[in-house]
């Protein structure tokens, strides 16, 4: 998709569809990179703590685990654990970009894109593993977007920094019984330029 959207609109849906396509294509390859890069640090941490080293593994994010606009639910009985991990794309807000005033033939919006990554871990794996899985999903999203040539000037050329936020972990029993599972979300905010025009 061209960064120039040739119609008068805020470009919200176009932006979300573009980001979704990039992540479905690239995020699992990026996850492999992140986990390979962190393996030595995981081993060193186990040695430092004097505990057995257990590799942290990840589940790929399939295309049907992407959601746009809203979370499918925050209640486990509505989102079964088989639906994890998943990624939610939202636009927090949008407003004219400061550079908009300097351009008279197109509008430039700054869309506040938020990518939420939700991970899970078994009760045996515990809270630290679910934290690291959610953070590594966000790292993989960052790599995917940073590596996309069409986004270079629209996303990573902006002056305001990328910022992130972690949820507190929560636990739930699958369908109210059985093993307890851990869940955590990692949300990353990106400021993204969207170009729209009155002219066709």
Rosetta constraint file for C-alpha pairs under 8 A:
AtomPair CA 1 CA 18 HARMONIC 6.86 0.50
AtomPair CA 2 CA 150 HARMONIC 7.87 0.50
AtomPair CA 3 CA 150 HARMONIC 7.26 0.50
AtomPair CA 3 CA 151 HARMONIC 7.97 0.50
AtomPair CA 3 CA 154 HARMONIC 7.81 0.50
AtomPair CA 3 CA 194 HARMONIC 6.85 0.50
AtomPair CA 3 CA 195 HARMONIC 6.59 0.50
AtomPair CA 4 CA 194 HARMONIC 7.40 0.50
AtomPair CA 4 CA 195 HARMONIC 5.15 0.50
AtomPair CA 4 CA 196 HARMONIC 6.29 0.50
AtomPair CA 4 CA 197 HARMONIC 8.00 0.50
AtomPair CA 5 CA 11 HARMONIC 7.20 0.50
AtomPair CA 5 CA 194 HARMONIC 7.72 0.50
AtomPair CA 5 CA 195 HARMONIC 5.92 0.50
AtomPair CA 5 CA 196 HARMONIC 5.05 0.50
AtomPair CA 5 CA 197 HARMONIC 6.95 0.50
AtomPair CA 6 CA 196 HARMONIC 5.94 0.50
AtomPair CA 6 CA 197 HARMONIC 5.51 0.50
AtomPair CA 6 CA 198 HARMONIC 7.52 0.50
AtomPair CA 6 CA 199 HARMONIC 6.83 0.50
AtomPair CA 6 CA 200 HARMONIC 5.74 0.50
AtomPair CA 7 CA 196 HARMONIC 5.83 0.50
AtomPair CA 7 CA 197 HARMONIC 5.17 0.50
AtomPair CA 7 CA 198 HARMONIC 5.86 0.50
AtomPair CA 7 CA 199 HARMONIC 6.75 0.50
AtomPair CA 7 CA 200 HARMONIC 6.42 0.50
AtomPair CA 8 CA 196 HARMONIC 5.51 0.50
AtomPair CA 8 CA 197 HARMONIC 5.14 0.50
AtomPair CA 8 CA 198 HARMONIC 5.15 0.50
AtomPair CA 8 CA 199 HARMONIC 7.97 0.50
AtomPair CA 9 CA 196 HARMONIC 6.17 0.50
AtomPair CA 9 CA 197 HARMONIC 7.83 0.50
AtomPair CA 10 CA 94 HARMONIC 7.89 0.50
AtomPair CA 10 CA 109 HARMONIC 6.94 0.50
AtomPair CA 10 CA 194 HARMONIC 7.60 0.50
AtomPair CA 10 CA 196 HARMONIC 7.06 0.50
AtomPair CA 11 CA 15 HARMONIC 5.99 0.50
AtomPair CA 11 CA 194 HARMONIC 6.37 0.50
AtomPair CA 11 CA 195 HARMONIC 7.69 0.50
AtomPair CA 11 CA 196 HARMONIC 7.15 0.50
AtomPair CA 12 CA 16 HARMONIC 6.35 0.50
AtomPair CA 12 CA 91 HARMONIC 7.18 0.50
AtomPair CA 12 CA 111 HARMONIC 7.43 0.50
AtomPair CA 13 CA 17 HARMONIC 6.09 0.50
AtomPair CA 14 CA 18 HARMONIC 6.12 0.50
AtomPair CA 15 CA 19 HARMONIC 6.25 0.50
AtomPair CA 15 CA 194 HARMONIC 7.51 0.50
AtomPair CA 16 CA 20 HARMONIC 6.05 0.50
AtomPair CA 16 CA 68 HARMONIC 7.15 0.50
AtomPair CA 16 CA 89 HARMONIC 6.71 0.50
AtomPair CA 16 CA 90 HARMONIC 7.32 0.50
AtomPair CA 16 CA 91 HARMONIC 7.85 0.50
AtomPair CA 17 CA 21 HARMONIC 6.23 0.50
AtomPair CA 18 CA 22 HARMONIC 6.47 0.50
AtomPair CA 19 CA 23 HARMONIC 6.23 0.50
AtomPair CA 19 CA 145 HARMONIC 7.89 0.50
AtomPair CA 20 CA 24 HARMONIC 6.05 0.50
AtomPair CA 20 CA 66 HARMONIC 7.52 0.50
AtomPair CA 20 CA 89 HARMONIC 7.50 0.50
AtomPair CA 21 CA 25 HARMONIC 6.23 0.50
AtomPair CA 22 CA 26 HARMONIC 6.06 0.50
AtomPair CA 22 CA 27 HARMONIC 7.87 0.50
AtomPair CA 22 CA 144 HARMONIC 7.20 0.50
AtomPair CA 22 CA 145 HARMONIC 7.37 0.50
AtomPair CA 22 CA 148 HARMONIC 7.77 0.50
AtomPair CA 23 CA 27 HARMONIC 4.97 0.50
AtomPair CA 23 CA 141 HARMONIC 6.82 0.50
AtomPair CA 23 CA 144 HARMONIC 6.47 0.50
AtomPair CA 23 CA 145 HARMONIC 7.63 0.50
AtomPair CA 24 CA 28 HARMONIC 7.85 0.50
AtomPair CA 24 CA 61 HARMONIC 7.97 0.50
AtomPair CA 24 CA 62 HARMONIC 7.44 0.50
AtomPair CA 24 CA 63 HARMONIC 5.78 0.50
AtomPair CA 24 CA 66 HARMONIC 7.90 0.50
AtomPair CA 26 CA 30 HARMONIC 6.33 0.50
AtomPair CA 26 CA 144 HARMONIC 5.82 0.50
AtomPair CA 27 CA 31 HARMONIC 6.11 0.50
AtomPair CA 27 CA 61 HARMONIC 7.75 0.50
AtomPair CA 27 CA 140 HARMONIC 5.77 0.50
AtomPair CA 27 CA 141 HARMONIC 5.94 0.50
AtomPair CA 27 CA 144 HARMONIC 5.88 0.50
AtomPair CA 28 CA 32 HARMONIC 6.43 0.50
AtomPair CA 28 CA 60 HARMONIC 5.78 0.50
AtomPair CA 28 CA 61 HARMONIC 6.57 0.50
AtomPair CA 28 CA 140 HARMONIC 7.63 0.50
AtomPair CA 29 CA 33 HARMONIC 6.59 0.50
AtomPair CA 30 CA 34 HARMONIC 6.28 0.50
AtomPair CA 30 CA 140 HARMONIC 4.82 0.50
AtomPair CA 30 CA 141 HARMONIC 7.44 0.50
AtomPair CA 30 CA 143 HARMONIC 6.36 0.50
AtomPair CA 30 CA 144 HARMONIC 6.38 0.50
AtomPair CA 31 CA 35 HARMONIC 6.17 0.50
AtomPair CA 31 CA 58 HARMONIC 7.97 0.50
AtomPair CA 31 CA 60 HARMONIC 7.95 0.50
AtomPair CA 31 CA 136 HARMONIC 7.06 0.50
AtomPair CA 31 CA 137 HARMONIC 6.61 0.50
AtomPair CA 31 CA 139 HARMONIC 7.87 0.50
AtomPair CA 31 CA 140 HARMONIC 5.09 0.50
AtomPair CA 32 CA 36 HARMONIC 6.09 0.50
AtomPair CA 33 CA 37 HARMONIC 6.09 0.50
AtomPair CA 33 CA 140 HARMONIC 7.91 0.50
AtomPair CA 34 CA 38 HARMONIC 6.24 0.50
AtomPair CA 34 CA 136 HARMONIC 6.52 0.50
AtomPair CA 34 CA 139 HARMONIC 7.09 0.50
AtomPair CA 34 CA 140 HARMONIC 6.50 0.50
AtomPair CA 35 CA 39 HARMONIC 6.10 0.50
AtomPair CA 35 CA 56 HARMONIC 7.97 0.50
AtomPair CA 35 CA 57 HARMONIC 7.80 0.50
AtomPair CA 35 CA 136 HARMONIC 7.51 0.50
AtomPair CA 38 CA 42 HARMONIC 6.18 0.50
AtomPair CA 39 CA 43 HARMONIC 6.33 0.50
AtomPair CA 39 CA 55 HARMONIC 7.47 0.50
AtomPair CA 40 CA 44 HARMONIC 6.19 0.50
AtomPair CA 41 CA 45 HARMONIC 6.06 0.50
AtomPair CA 42 CA 46 HARMONIC 6.38 0.50
AtomPair CA 42 CA 53 HARMONIC 7.61 0.50
AtomPair CA 42 CA 55 HARMONIC 7.41 0.50
AtomPair CA 43 CA 47 HARMONIC 6.35 0.50
AtomPair CA 43 CA 53 HARMONIC 5.91 0.50
AtomPair CA 43 CA 55 HARMONIC 8.00 0.50
AtomPair CA 44 CA 48 HARMONIC 6.07 0.50
AtomPair CA 45 CA 49 HARMONIC 6.15 0.50
AtomPair CA 46 CA 50 HARMONIC 5.96 0.50
AtomPair CA 46 CA 51 HARMONIC 5.21 0.50
AtomPair CA 46 CA 52 HARMONIC 6.16 0.50
AtomPair CA 46 CA 53 HARMONIC 5.26 0.50
AtomPair CA 47 CA 51 HARMONIC 6.33 0.50
AtomPair CA 47 CA 52 HARMONIC 7.49 0.50
AtomPair CA 47 CA 53 HARMONIC 7.37 0.50
AtomPair CA 56 CA 129 HARMONIC 7.16 0.50
AtomPair CA 58 CA 133 HARMONIC 7.09 0.50
AtomPair CA 59 CA 85 HARMONIC 6.99 0.50
AtomPair CA 60 CA 85 HARMONIC 7.69 0.50
AtomPair CA 61 CA 65 HARMONIC 6.21 0.50
AtomPair CA 61 CA 66 HARMONIC 7.95 0.50
AtomPair CA 61 CA 85 HARMONIC 6.09 0.50
AtomPair CA 61 CA 86 HARMONIC 6.30 0.50
AtomPair CA 61 CA 87 HARMONIC 7.93 0.50
AtomPair CA 62 CA 66 HARMONIC 7.61 0.50
AtomPair CA 65 CA 83 HARMONIC 6.49 0.50
AtomPair CA 65 CA 84 HARMONIC 7.34 0.50
AtomPair CA 65 CA 85 HARMONIC 7.12 0.50
AtomPair CA 65 CA 86 HARMONIC 4.79 0.50
AtomPair CA 65 CA 87 HARMONIC 6.46 0.50
AtomPair CA 66 CA 86 HARMONIC 5.88 0.50
AtomPair CA 66 CA 87 HARMONIC 4.97 0.50
AtomPair CA 66 CA 88 HARMONIC 5.94 0.50
AtomPair CA 66 CA 89 HARMONIC 7.78 0.50
AtomPair CA 67 CA 71 HARMONIC 6.77 0.50
AtomPair CA 67 CA 72 HARMONIC 7.20 0.50
AtomPair CA 67 CA 86 HARMONIC 7.73 0.50
AtomPair CA 67 CA 87 HARMONIC 6.25 0.50
AtomPair CA 67 CA 88 HARMONIC 4.70 0.50
AtomPair CA 67 CA 89 HARMONIC 6.31 0.50
AtomPair CA 68 CA 88 HARMONIC 5.67 0.50
AtomPair CA 68 CA 89 HARMONIC 4.83 0.50
AtomPair CA 68 CA 90 HARMONIC 6.15 0.50
AtomPair CA 69 CA 88 HARMONIC 7.21 0.50
AtomPair CA 69 CA 89 HARMONIC 5.99 0.50
AtomPair CA 69 CA 90 HARMONIC 4.75 0.50
AtomPair CA 69 CA 91 HARMONIC 7.25 0.50
AtomPair CA 70 CA 88 HARMONIC 6.86 0.50
AtomPair CA 70 CA 89 HARMONIC 7.54 0.50
AtomPair CA 70 CA 90 HARMONIC 6.75 0.50
AtomPair CA 71 CA 88 HARMONIC 6.25 0.50
AtomPair CA 72 CA 78 HARMONIC 7.93 0.50
AtomPair CA 72 CA 79 HARMONIC 6.97 0.50
AtomPair CA 73 CA 78 HARMONIC 6.29 0.50
AtomPair CA 73 CA 79 HARMONIC 6.23 0.50
AtomPair CA 74 CA 78 HARMONIC 7.76 0.50
AtomPair CA 74 CA 79 HARMONIC 7.37 0.50
AtomPair CA 75 CA 79 HARMONIC 6.40 0.50
AtomPair CA 76 CA 80 HARMONIC 5.72 0.50
AtomPair CA 76 CA 81 HARMONIC 7.16 0.50
AtomPair CA 76 CA 172 HARMONIC 7.00 0.50
AtomPair CA 76 CA 174 HARMONIC 7.19 0.50
AtomPair CA 76 CA 175 HARMONIC 7.56 0.50
AtomPair CA 77 CA 174 HARMONIC 7.34 0.50
AtomPair CA 77 CA 175 HARMONIC 5.76 0.50
AtomPair CA 77 CA 176 HARMONIC 7.90 0.50
AtomPair CA 79 CA 83 HARMONIC 6.26 0.50
AtomPair CA 80 CA 84 HARMONIC 7.67 0.50
AtomPair CA 80 CA 174 HARMONIC 7.29 0.50
AtomPair CA 80 CA 175 HARMONIC 7.93 0.50
AtomPair CA 81 CA 120 HARMONIC 7.79 0.50
AtomPair CA 81 CA 174 HARMONIC 7.12 0.50
AtomPair CA 84 CA 118 HARMONIC 6.87 0.50
AtomPair CA 84 CA 119 HARMONIC 6.14 0.50
AtomPair CA 84 CA 120 HARMONIC 6.48 0.50
AtomPair CA 85 CA 117 HARMONIC 7.49 0.50
AtomPair CA 85 CA 118 HARMONIC 5.50 0.50
AtomPair CA 85 CA 119 HARMONIC 4.76 0.50
AtomPair CA 85 CA 120 HARMONIC 6.54 0.50
AtomPair CA 86 CA 117 HARMONIC 6.16 0.50
AtomPair CA 86 CA 118 HARMONIC 5.39 0.50
AtomPair CA 86 CA 119 HARMONIC 7.03 0.50
AtomPair CA 87 CA 115 HARMONIC 6.94 0.50
AtomPair CA 87 CA 116 HARMONIC 5.60 0.50
AtomPair CA 87 CA 117 HARMONIC 4.71 0.50
AtomPair CA 87 CA 118 HARMONIC 6.26 0.50
AtomPair CA 88 CA 115 HARMONIC 5.87 0.50
AtomPair CA 88 CA 116 HARMONIC 5.02 0.50
AtomPair CA 88 CA 117 HARMONIC 6.64 0.50
AtomPair CA 89 CA 113 HARMONIC 7.38 0.50
AtomPair CA 89 CA 114 HARMONIC 6.01 0.50
AtomPair CA 89 CA 115 HARMONIC 4.87 0.50
AtomPair CA 89 CA 116 HARMONIC 6.47 0.50
AtomPair CA 90 CA 113 HARMONIC 6.03 0.50
AtomPair CA 90 CA 114 HARMONIC 5.27 0.50
AtomPair CA 90 CA 115 HARMONIC 6.57 0.50
AtomPair CA 91 CA 111 HARMONIC 6.65 0.50
AtomPair CA 91 CA 112 HARMONIC 5.53 0.50
AtomPair CA 91 CA 113 HARMONIC 4.66 0.50
AtomPair CA 91 CA 114 HARMONIC 5.96 0.50
AtomPair CA 92 CA 111 HARMONIC 7.69 0.50
AtomPair CA 92 CA 112 HARMONIC 5.29 0.50
AtomPair CA 92 CA 113 HARMONIC 6.24 0.50
AtomPair CA 92 CA 114 HARMONIC 6.55 0.50
AtomPair CA 93 CA 111 HARMONIC 6.14 0.50
AtomPair CA 93 CA 112 HARMONIC 5.32 0.50
AtomPair CA 93 CA 113 HARMONIC 7.85 0.50
AtomPair CA 94 CA 109 HARMONIC 6.51 0.50
AtomPair CA 94 CA 110 HARMONIC 5.53 0.50
AtomPair CA 94 CA 111 HARMONIC 4.31 0.50
AtomPair CA 94 CA 112 HARMONIC 5.91 0.50
AtomPair CA 95 CA 109 HARMONIC 5.49 0.50
AtomPair CA 95 CA 110 HARMONIC 5.44 0.50
AtomPair CA 95 CA 111 HARMONIC 6.71 0.50
AtomPair CA 96 CA 100 HARMONIC 6.24 0.50
AtomPair CA 96 CA 107 HARMONIC 7.61 0.50
AtomPair CA 96 CA 108 HARMONIC 5.99 0.50
AtomPair CA 96 CA 109 HARMONIC 4.38 0.50
AtomPair CA 96 CA 110 HARMONIC 5.83 0.50
AtomPair CA 97 CA 108 HARMONIC 5.59 0.50
AtomPair CA 97 CA 109 HARMONIC 4.91 0.50
AtomPair CA 97 CA 110 HARMONIC 4.89 0.50
AtomPair CA 97 CA 193 HARMONIC 7.26 0.50
AtomPair CA 99 CA 103 HARMONIC 7.12 0.50
AtomPair CA 99 CA 108 HARMONIC 7.01 0.50
AtomPair CA 100 CA 104 HARMONIC 7.91 0.50
AtomPair CA 100 CA 106 HARMONIC 7.78 0.50
AtomPair CA 100 CA 107 HARMONIC 5.81 0.50
AtomPair CA 100 CA 108 HARMONIC 4.93 0.50
AtomPair CA 100 CA 109 HARMONIC 7.33 0.50
AtomPair CA 103 CA 107 HARMONIC 7.30 0.50
AtomPair CA 105 CA 197 HARMONIC 6.71 0.50
AtomPair CA 105 CA 198 HARMONIC 7.48 0.50
AtomPair CA 105 CA 199 HARMONIC 7.80 0.50
AtomPair CA 106 CA 195 HARMONIC 6.70 0.50
AtomPair CA 106 CA 196 HARMONIC 5.65 0.50
AtomPair CA 106 CA 197 HARMONIC 4.38 0.50
AtomPair CA 106 CA 198 HARMONIC 6.73 0.50
AtomPair CA 107 CA 195 HARMONIC 5.76 0.50
AtomPair CA 107 CA 196 HARMONIC 5.07 0.50
AtomPair CA 107 CA 197 HARMONIC 5.87 0.50
AtomPair CA 108 CA 193 HARMONIC 6.47 0.50
AtomPair CA 108 CA 194 HARMONIC 5.65 0.50
AtomPair CA 108 CA 195 HARMONIC 4.66 0.50
AtomPair CA 108 CA 196 HARMONIC 6.38 0.50
AtomPair CA 109 CA 193 HARMONIC 5.61 0.50
AtomPair CA 109 CA 194 HARMONIC 5.10 0.50
AtomPair CA 109 CA 195 HARMONIC 6.46 0.50
AtomPair CA 109 CA 196 HARMONIC 7.94 0.50
AtomPair CA 110 CA 191 HARMONIC 6.17 0.50
AtomPair CA 110 CA 192 HARMONIC 5.42 0.50
AtomPair CA 110 CA 193 HARMONIC 4.72 0.50
AtomPair CA 110 CA 194 HARMONIC 6.34 0.50
AtomPair CA 111 CA 191 HARMONIC 5.77 0.50
AtomPair CA 111 CA 192 HARMONIC 5.12 0.50
AtomPair CA 111 CA 193 HARMONIC 6.26 0.50
AtomPair CA 111 CA 194 HARMONIC 6.95 0.50
AtomPair CA 112 CA 189 HARMONIC 6.63 0.50
AtomPair CA 112 CA 190 HARMONIC 5.84 0.50
AtomPair CA 112 CA 191 HARMONIC 4.84 0.50
AtomPair CA 112 CA 192 HARMONIC 6.44 0.50
AtomPair CA 113 CA 189 HARMONIC 5.69 0.50
AtomPair CA 113 CA 190 HARMONIC 5.04 0.50
AtomPair CA 113 CA 191 HARMONIC 6.11 0.50
AtomPair CA 113 CA 192 HARMONIC 6.76 0.50
AtomPair CA 114 CA 187 HARMONIC 6.51 0.50
AtomPair CA 114 CA 188 HARMONIC 5.55 0.50
AtomPair CA 114 CA 189 HARMONIC 4.45 0.50
AtomPair CA 114 CA 190 HARMONIC 6.23 0.50
AtomPair CA 115 CA 138 HARMONIC 7.86 0.50
AtomPair CA 115 CA 187 HARMONIC 5.56 0.50
AtomPair CA 115 CA 188 HARMONIC 5.35 0.50
AtomPair CA 115 CA 189 HARMONIC 6.60 0.50
AtomPair CA 116 CA 138 HARMONIC 7.77 0.50
AtomPair CA 116 CA 185 HARMONIC 6.46 0.50
AtomPair CA 116 CA 186 HARMONIC 5.66 0.50
AtomPair CA 116 CA 187 HARMONIC 4.21 0.50
AtomPair CA 116 CA 188 HARMONIC 6.51 0.50
AtomPair CA 117 CA 134 HARMONIC 6.00 0.50
AtomPair CA 117 CA 137 HARMONIC 6.09 0.50
AtomPair CA 117 CA 138 HARMONIC 6.18 0.50
AtomPair CA 117 CA 185 HARMONIC 5.45 0.50
AtomPair CA 117 CA 186 HARMONIC 5.15 0.50
AtomPair CA 117 CA 187 HARMONIC 6.20 0.50
AtomPair CA 118 CA 134 HARMONIC 5.90 0.50
AtomPair CA 118 CA 183 HARMONIC 7.09 0.50
AtomPair CA 118 CA 184 HARMONIC 5.73 0.50
AtomPair CA 118 CA 185 HARMONIC 4.35 0.50
AtomPair CA 118 CA 186 HARMONIC 6.49 0.50
AtomPair CA 119 CA 130 HARMONIC 6.09 0.50
AtomPair CA 119 CA 131 HARMONIC 7.90 0.50
AtomPair CA 119 CA 133 HARMONIC 5.96 0.50
AtomPair CA 119 CA 134 HARMONIC 5.06 0.50
AtomPair CA 119 CA 137 HARMONIC 7.93 0.50
AtomPair CA 119 CA 183 HARMONIC 5.73 0.50
AtomPair CA 119 CA 184 HARMONIC 5.63 0.50
AtomPair CA 119 CA 185 HARMONIC 6.45 0.50
AtomPair CA 120 CA 130 HARMONIC 5.43 0.50
AtomPair CA 120 CA 133 HARMONIC 7.54 0.50
AtomPair CA 120 CA 134 HARMONIC 7.97 0.50
AtomPair CA 120 CA 181 HARMONIC 6.94 0.50
AtomPair CA 120 CA 182 HARMONIC 5.45 0.50
AtomPair CA 120 CA 183 HARMONIC 4.44 0.50
AtomPair CA 120 CA 184 HARMONIC 6.60 0.50
AtomPair CA 121 CA 125 HARMONIC 5.87 0.50
AtomPair CA 121 CA 126 HARMONIC 6.28 0.50
AtomPair CA 121 CA 127 HARMONIC 7.50 0.50
AtomPair CA 121 CA 129 HARMONIC 6.44 0.50
AtomPair CA 121 CA 130 HARMONIC 5.08 0.50
AtomPair CA 121 CA 181 HARMONIC 5.97 0.50
AtomPair CA 121 CA 182 HARMONIC 5.05 0.50
AtomPair CA 121 CA 183 HARMONIC 6.53 0.50
AtomPair CA 122 CA 126 HARMONIC 6.22 0.50
AtomPair CA 122 CA 179 HARMONIC 7.83 0.50
AtomPair CA 122 CA 180 HARMONIC 6.93 0.50
AtomPair CA 122 CA 181 HARMONIC 4.85 0.50
AtomPair CA 122 CA 182 HARMONIC 6.08 0.50
AtomPair CA 123 CA 179 HARMONIC 7.05 0.50
AtomPair CA 123 CA 180 HARMONIC 5.47 0.50
AtomPair CA 123 CA 181 HARMONIC 5.20 0.50
AtomPair CA 123 CA 182 HARMONIC 6.33 0.50
AtomPair CA 125 CA 129 HARMONIC 5.92 0.50
AtomPair CA 125 CA 130 HARMONIC 7.76 0.50
AtomPair CA 126 CA 130 HARMONIC 6.68 0.50
AtomPair CA 126 CA 182 HARMONIC 6.53 0.50
AtomPair CA 127 CA 131 HARMONIC 6.18 0.50
AtomPair CA 127 CA 169 HARMONIC 6.82 0.50
AtomPair CA 127 CA 182 HARMONIC 6.42 0.50
AtomPair CA 128 CA 132 HARMONIC 6.21 0.50
AtomPair CA 129 CA 133 HARMONIC 6.09 0.50
AtomPair CA 130 CA 134 HARMONIC 6.20 0.50
AtomPair CA 130 CA 169 HARMONIC 7.76 0.50
AtomPair CA 130 CA 182 HARMONIC 6.48 0.50
AtomPair CA 130 CA 183 HARMONIC 6.26 0.50
AtomPair CA 130 CA 184 HARMONIC 6.19 0.50
AtomPair CA 131 CA 135 HARMONIC 6.24 0.50
AtomPair CA 131 CA 169 HARMONIC 7.50 0.50
AtomPair CA 131 CA 184 HARMONIC 6.35 0.50
AtomPair CA 132 CA 136 HARMONIC 5.98 0.50
AtomPair CA 133 CA 137 HARMONIC 6.19 0.50
AtomPair CA 134 CA 138 HARMONIC 6.47 0.50
AtomPair CA 134 CA 184 HARMONIC 6.42 0.50
AtomPair CA 134 CA 185 HARMONIC 5.96 0.50
AtomPair CA 134 CA 186 HARMONIC 5.49 0.50
AtomPair CA 135 CA 139 HARMONIC 6.25 0.50
AtomPair CA 135 CA 186 HARMONIC 6.05 0.50
AtomPair CA 136 CA 140 HARMONIC 6.12 0.50
AtomPair CA 137 CA 141 HARMONIC 6.31 0.50
AtomPair CA 137 CA 186 HARMONIC 7.98 0.50
AtomPair CA 138 CA 142 HARMONIC 6.20 0.50
AtomPair CA 138 CA 186 HARMONIC 6.51 0.50
AtomPair CA 138 CA 187 HARMONIC 7.28 0.50
AtomPair CA 138 CA 188 HARMONIC 6.88 0.50
AtomPair CA 139 CA 143 HARMONIC 6.24 0.50
AtomPair CA 140 CA 144 HARMONIC 6.14 0.50
AtomPair CA 141 CA 145 HARMONIC 6.21 0.50
AtomPair CA 142 CA 146 HARMONIC 5.91 0.50
AtomPair CA 143 CA 147 HARMONIC 5.95 0.50
AtomPair CA 144 CA 148 HARMONIC 6.51 0.50
AtomPair CA 145 CA 151 HARMONIC 7.06 0.50
AtomPair CA 146 CA 151 HARMONIC 7.41 0.50
AtomPair CA 146 CA 152 HARMONIC 7.00 0.50
AtomPair CA 146 CA 156 HARMONIC 7.02 0.50
AtomPair CA 148 CA 152 HARMONIC 6.86 0.50
AtomPair CA 150 CA 154 HARMONIC 7.87 0.50
AtomPair CA 151 CA 155 HARMONIC 5.50 0.50
AtomPair CA 151 CA 156 HARMONIC 7.23 0.50
AtomPair CA 152 CA 156 HARMONIC 5.45 0.50
AtomPair CA 152 CA 157 HARMONIC 6.20 0.50
AtomPair CA 153 CA 157 HARMONIC 4.67 0.50
AtomPair CA 153 CA 158 HARMONIC 7.41 0.50
AtomPair CA 154 CA 158 HARMONIC 7.07 0.50
AtomPair CA 154 CA 192 HARMONIC 5.48 0.50
AtomPair CA 154 CA 193 HARMONIC 4.81 0.50
AtomPair CA 154 CA 194 HARMONIC 7.19 0.50
AtomPair CA 155 CA 190 HARMONIC 7.07 0.50
AtomPair CA 155 CA 191 HARMONIC 6.27 0.50
AtomPair CA 155 CA 192 HARMONIC 4.65 0.50
AtomPair CA 155 CA 193 HARMONIC 6.52 0.50
AtomPair CA 158 CA 191 HARMONIC 7.12 0.50
AtomPair CA 158 CA 192 HARMONIC 7.57 0.50
AtomPair CA 160 CA 191 HARMONIC 7.21 0.50
AtomPair CA 161 CA 190 HARMONIC 7.67 0.50
AtomPair CA 161 CA 191 HARMONIC 7.92 0.50
AtomPair CA 162 CA 188 HARMONIC 7.13 0.50
AtomPair CA 162 CA 189 HARMONIC 5.83 0.50
AtomPair CA 162 CA 190 HARMONIC 5.23 0.50
AtomPair CA 162 CA 191 HARMONIC 7.24 0.50
AtomPair CA 163 CA 188 HARMONIC 5.80 0.50
AtomPair CA 163 CA 189 HARMONIC 5.30 0.50
AtomPair CA 163 CA 190 HARMONIC 7.07 0.50
AtomPair CA 164 CA 186 HARMONIC 7.27 0.50
AtomPair CA 164 CA 187 HARMONIC 5.58 0.50
AtomPair CA 164 CA 188 HARMONIC 4.18 0.50
AtomPair CA 164 CA 189 HARMONIC 5.97 0.50
AtomPair CA 165 CA 186 HARMONIC 5.99 0.50
AtomPair CA 165 CA 187 HARMONIC 5.25 0.50
AtomPair CA 165 CA 188 HARMONIC 6.41 0.50
AtomPair CA 166 CA 184 HARMONIC 7.69 0.50
AtomPair CA 166 CA 185 HARMONIC 6.02 0.50
AtomPair CA 166 CA 186 HARMONIC 4.58 0.50
AtomPair CA 166 CA 187 HARMONIC 6.24 0.50
AtomPair CA 167 CA 184 HARMONIC 6.09 0.50
AtomPair CA 167 CA 185 HARMONIC 5.28 0.50
AtomPair CA 167 CA 186 HARMONIC 6.31 0.50
AtomPair CA 167 CA 187 HARMONIC 7.99 0.50
AtomPair CA 168 CA 184 HARMONIC 6.50 0.50
AtomPair CA 168 CA 185 HARMONIC 7.74 0.50
AtomPair CA 169 CA 182 HARMONIC 6.70 0.50
AtomPair CA 169 CA 183 HARMONIC 5.58 0.50
AtomPair CA 169 CA 184 HARMONIC 4.57 0.50
AtomPair CA 169 CA 185 HARMONIC 7.55 0.50
AtomPair CA 170 CA 182 HARMONIC 5.81 0.50
AtomPair CA 170 CA 183 HARMONIC 5.38 0.50
AtomPair CA 170 CA 184 HARMONIC 6.49 0.50
AtomPair CA 171 CA 180 HARMONIC 6.46 0.50
AtomPair CA 171 CA 181 HARMONIC 5.46 0.50
AtomPair CA 171 CA 182 HARMONIC 4.57 0.50
AtomPair CA 171 CA 183 HARMONIC 6.14 0.50
AtomPair CA 172 CA 176 HARMONIC 7.51 0.50
AtomPair CA 172 CA 180 HARMONIC 5.53 0.50
AtomPair CA 172 CA 181 HARMONIC 5.57 0.50
AtomPair CA 172 CA 182 HARMONIC 6.86 0.50
AtomPair CA 173 CA 177 HARMONIC 5.19 0.50
AtomPair CA 173 CA 178 HARMONIC 6.10 0.50
AtomPair CA 173 CA 179 HARMONIC 5.95 0.50
AtomPair CA 173 CA 180 HARMONIC 4.56 0.50
AtomPair CA 173 CA 181 HARMONIC 6.27 0.50
AtomPair CA 174 CA 178 HARMONIC 6.28 0.50
AtomPair CA 174 CA 179 HARMONIC 6.78 0.50
AtomPair CA 174 CA 180 HARMONIC 6.86 0.50
AtomPair CA 174 CA 181 HARMONIC 7.33 0.50
